[in-house]
Amino acid sequence: MFSRMCNYGSKALLAAAGLALLALGLGAGLLLAGKPGHPPSPAPVELSDIRSEVDAPIVTGSAPPAPTSLAYPLPKKPFRNQAITPCKPELWEEEINKGCWMALDQRPPCLDVQAEYQGTCYLPVAKDRGRPPQSARP
């Protein structure tokens, strides 16, 4: 008879433990169900928060390169709108053929808007070097 009671007690104990685990699982599930699965998305950023209120002294365009175009060879004389010597090495300008050039951290093949010279790609420095206009138009 004692063995029957132990057997009955073990089954009751296992059933009680199973019910307790089920209750804990349901409770945890209900608790987590009230919380979203993903963190809230950040608030939209206003452009005024991203951009400065002043213009950059010099900017560059970044149109995608045409795949069939080749760089032009460095000309023997500076372009009409290109800065000429003396160049400003403190602004990374290099003097080549009496014109001021900026070497790019790019090896050939260069883009069609760049000059290729001795294994390096270059851009000509603008004659006005980004200087603001000296007179205003009406």
Secondary structure as the mmCIF struct_conf table of DSSP 4:
data_model
#
loop_
_struct_conf.conf_type_id
_struct_conf.id
_struct_conf.beg_label_comp_id
_struct_conf.beg_label_asym_id
_struct_conf.beg_label_seq_id
_struct_conf.end_label_comp_id
_struct_conf.end_label_asym_id
_struct_conf.end_label_seq_id
HELX_RH_AL_P HELX_RH_AL_P1 PHE A 2 ALA A 33
TURN_TY1_P TURN_TY1_P1 GLY A 34 GLY A 34
BEND BEND1 LYS A 35 LYS A 35
BEND BEND2 GLY A 37 HIS A 38
HELX_LH_PP_P HELX_LH_PP_P1 PRO A 39 GLU A 46
HELX_RH_AL_P HELX_RH_AL_P2 LEU A 47 ILE A 50
BEND BEND3 ARG A 51 ARG A 51
BEND BEND4 GLU A 53 VAL A 54
BEND BEND5 PRO A 57 ILE A 58
HELX_LH_PP_P HELX_LH_PP_P2 ALA A 63 ALA A 66
TURN_TY1_P TURN_TY1_P2 PRO A 67 THR A 68
HELX_LH_PP_P HELX_LH_PP_P3 ALA A 71 ALA A 71
STRN STRN1 TYR A 72 PRO A 73
HELX_LH_PP_P HELX_LH_PP_P4 LEU A 74 PRO A 75
BEND BEND6 LYS A 76 LYS A 77
TURN_TY1_P TURN_TY1_P3 ARG A 80 ASN A 81
STRN STRN2 GLN A 82 GLN A 82
STRN STRN3 ILE A 84 ILE A 84
BEND BEND7 THR A 85 PRO A 86
HELX_LH_PP_P HELX_LH_PP_P5 CYS A 87 CYS A 87
HELX_RH_3T_P HELX_RH_3T_P1 PRO A 89 LEU A 91
TURN_TY1_P TURN_TY1_P4 TRP A 92 TRP A 92
STRN STRN4 GLU A 93 ILE A 96
TURN_TY1_P TURN_TY1_P5 ASN A 97 LYS A 98
STRN STRN5 GLY A 99 ALA A 103
BEND BEND8 ASP A 105 ASP A 105
HELX_LH_PP_P HELX_LH_PP_P6 ARG A 107 ARG A 107
BEND BEND9 PRO A 108 PRO A 109
HELX_LH_PP_P HELX_LH_PP_P7 CYS A 110 LEU A 111
TURN_TY1_P TURN_TY1_P6 ASP A 112 VAL A 113
BEND BEND10 GLN A 114 GLN A 114
STRN STRN6 ALA A 115 TYR A 117
TURN_TY1_P TURN_TY1_P7 GLN A 118 GLY A 119
STRN STRN7 THR A 120 PRO A 124
HELX_LH_PP_P HELX_LH_PP_P8 VAL A 125 VAL A 125
STRN STRN8 ALA A 126 ALA A 126
TURN_TY1_P TURN_TY1_P8 LYS A 127 GLY A 130
HELX_LH_PP_P HELX_LH_PP_P9 ARG A 131 PRO A 133
BEND BEND11 GLN A 134 SER A 135
#
